[in-house]
């Protein structure tokens, strides 16, 4: 892998993000998880009141633009 710095959004593929995330150690991954959790709670503090998520019948199809 060629490690270079770029500011081009077209190079921000899910694969590149996955490689970056996998390069982090457990503590760094947990810090990111906590940061996202805090962001979610700041954006929608009532989310913790939502309980008992219900199953949706059928399948989920994930689409990816190529």
Secondary structure, DSSP 8 states (H G I E B T S, - for coil): --------GGG--HHHHHHHHHTS-HHHHHHHHHHHHHHHHHH-GGGGG-------SS--------
